[in-house]
Amino acid sequence: MREQPELERCVTHWERIPARAAAFAPVPVTLDPRLRAALRRRGIEALYTHQAEAVEAAERGEDVVVVTPTASGKTLCYNLPVLDTLLGNPEARALYLFPTKALAQDQRHELHGLIEAVGAPIRAEVYDGDTPASARRAIRASAQVVITNPDMLHTGILPHHTQWLSLWTNLRYIVIDEIHQYRGLFGSHFANLLRRMRRVARFYGCDPQFIAASATIANPGELMERLIDAEEPVTVVDRSGAPQGEKHFVFWNPPPYNEELGLRRSSLLEARRVAANFLADGVQTIVFTRARLTTEVLLRYLQEEGVKMGLREGAVRGYRGGYLPLERREIEQGLRAGAVQGVVSTNALELGIDIGQLDACVLHGYPGTIASVWQQAGRAGRRAGSSAAVLVASSHPLDQFIIRHPEWFFGASPEHARINPDNLLILVNHIRCAAFELPFAPAEGFGTVGSHVVGEVLAFLEAEGVVHSAADTYYWTAESYPAEALSLRTAANDGVLVTEQPGNLVIGEVERFSIHQMCFPGAIYMHEGRQYLIEELDWEESRAYARPVDVDYYTRAQTKSSVALLDTFASDEEAGRHWGEVVVTNVATGYKKIKLHTHENLGTCDLSLPESEMHTTCCWLTFPVEVEEERRDYGPNWRQQRVRARGRDGFRCVHCRISEDELGRELDVHHVIPFREFGFVPGQNDGYLAANELSNLISLCPTCHKRTEPWYKSEVAAGLLGVANAIGNIAPLFLMCDARDLGVTSEVRSPQTGKPTIFLYDTVPSGVGFAEKLWELHGDLIHAAADLIRGCPCEHGCPACVGPEGMVGEQGKAHALELLDEVQKRIADSEELDNL
């Protein structure tokens, strides 16, 4: 690759990570002799240092989290102490939790291999939705290691704990693999699930020990302690002793074809080019994509390239959700055996499923977190010899930031996994499930949640009629089965079910606050790659009725959001950062039909839906600049013409069609040709007459007015919009969250603060901790946004930094940097005062 000169303009960074020799430690002599002999039979004379450290910490009774690279042997870190305990006490039990069923099956094979080498009758079995009914009773009665996933623990094990007496009365270990997956909303649910599990275990007299494994994140110990409500600090093992072959990590930016607008060649075509180069030279390669549709398109491209190269049929395969289990196993085996030369996959192969170690990895687009990049790149790289990983950036701002700032990637991970187990909506639903599982005793807490709060929740549930109190003990009395109604991936169980017609088959669920974006009448709802037209939305029955269609477009809602402050938890006026509770009001006013592939706008349709409100947490940033209100004399007929223009437009915004009744105020009236161009001077000419002709006036709501001419009040508005775009795109770098987990809006003169303000709020009711972390990382966030904008090669602004020039104006980029410079000066002054 280095010898191809045409690649020079694409490669922005080339990192050579040298080979590293293994660091060994003796197998602990405290392990059962049969287990040490089994290791020797498998060729393991010594452990890697991190394995030995983890085993010794587990033997001391400590809760442990192991944070080392992919393929570093983390599995032995929990299998050894578990098997050692089972060999000494066959009545002991262990519960293994994996985020996916495929990973659970794969790890079962790994564990069985070690058990066979030991030669002891230890039974380890998978218990999930695919387990045959005929095998379930035997697993509940006699399996010493139960391997499952959070969803099965939630709906299939905890509510039926009386059928698992051998497990709960002897539970010694809880193993949690890939804990970095348990973040945000899912992680907040999972923490409450563990509270329920520990409550049941303690009822039976057990207090299990935790051993976990994680990808590299900034706060593994903190995350683990929050997940398990740790009373003592968790032991973090993060220095890997595993060997590593030489790896070349290449950052690849598709070449620009319009530098002024920041437009680049398709990242999909570039990923095809890079992967085809590897395959042509016989290099076994995996390509990761971010979407199922992209996986199939890129697979077709590479299969066509394979035919030209003379590769045999089946040498390049795809791998994603939706493939049948037998098909997946066949592909995995083909990769291990080398029969499959290349595979195109979603992140389904990111986790530790055994596919062997390949030679090259191509990542089509930044997968959203640095941890995921390393997980995916770790699929290439044997313990001896060289390997390559190539990150092909898309034009998304976060991709462009990473590709131009390799120090962020190769330095210590800045990503913090955040959860909020005490989110009230989540907490209430899990206390509901816990009450079904066991009565709540007088003054009983729930994990770290005090008995006072639990008592208030139980009183609420009693008023709801699902529990009954007697002698200060709360008993479940309803006929409902609460776990079945609670999804671990939504904040509340008040969503809308999407049902396919005819047949009334439920195909999906959407939270009420997201209905405006996904399930409005006329929307194209996408599920498993299939298209459905939403024909009717029944709010009372919480149903959206959908019909299968095959159309060449998708839909995008036009929504308006407003933020009102409810409470301030923390405030730093000097730095301009604040954190608190807000109510976000969302209303959909229309939607666009956008053609697939070309992204042409095929038309805009009106939409009228009731407003939705969400209480959540928010970080808001204020800026130290004054905004002068524009006060202009529009002539003596202006008031009359304003009324006539609004009446002509039906008192609706001509763009989004929201009415003045819905808006709660009069619409703005906008001059199509700016008023100033008519040269009106009061008392000297009548230029106002032509300027105020109805043909030059349109009615707009404030949001559309801002979009039409966002700099109409001042340069500050253009700069603020650009800063909001940059911050909204860069924030996920710190939070391990999807961009959709954060809402971002800006106001030139906020009625809440009286200043130019940017609001960043959790899009989950009550929040899951994102806003709080942004408040803490305010300075880093501002500096990163400034680096993103300064590093972008565009002249005036583009989608990869502040937004397109048509949105922020000719000088939008410059105005955004001016604002950020002011804030950075203020932060520096504040830090200097703190130091003094």
Beta strands, then each sheet from edge to edge (+ up, - down):
strand 1: 11-17
strand 2: 24-25
strand 3: 47-48
strand 4: 64-67
strand 5: 93-97
strand 6: 124-126
strand 7: 145-148
strand 8: 171-176
strand 9: 209-214
strand 10: 235-237
strand 11: 247-252
strand 12: 256-258
strand 13: 263-264
strand 14: 285-288
strand 15: 316-319
strand 16: 342-345
strand 17: 360-364
strand 18: 387-392
strand 19: 467-470
strand 20: 473-476
strand 21: 496-500
strand 22: 505-510
strand 23: 524-527
strand 24: 530-538
strand 25: 543-549
strand 26: 553-572
strand 27: 577-595
strand 28: 601-606
strand 29: 612-622
strand 30: 668-671
strand 31: 697-700
strand 32: 742-747
strand 33: 757-762
sheet 1: 1+ 11- 18- 17- 14- 16- 15-
sheet 2: 2+ 3-
sheet 3: 6+ 7+ 5+ 8+ 9+ 4+ 10+
sheet 4: 12+ 13-
sheet 5: 19+ 20-
sheet 6: 22+ 21- 25- 24+ 23-
sheet 7: 26+ 27- 28+
sheet 8: 26+ 27- 29+ 33- 32+
sheet 9: 30+ 31-
end
